Amino acid sequence: MVKVMPLRVGEWTAIGVEVLLPKTTLLAVTAGPGYIMCGALDVQLLNERLKDRAIVAGRAVGVKTIEQLLDAPLESVTDAAQALGITAGMRGREAIRIMAEAAS
């Protein structure tokens, strides 16, 4: 099953996506030019093999819900996310706010 839901993050609306798979759940929240995702995201791949795409993304590990993803500290972020001011250790909600502001 796939759930797509609007999420209020400050004054912006982000989109949450939850994909229920056998033995795992994929979680992502997107706003503006980027997204945050659960531990399934391969930041190293994005930074190295897909560097030319300048993907703005962050990864949080150990999360099981969209709300946990927003509240968790990001374990790693892409180079493009760092260029926007998003850092490892930053809460997902703050990263989404920065992404949303970048689109304004």
Beta strands, then each sheet from edge to edge (+ up, - down):
strand 1: 2-9
strand 2: 12-21
strand 3: 24-31
strand 4: 34-37
strand 5: 56-59
strand 6: 76-77
sheet 1: 1+ 2- 3+ 4- 5- 6+
end
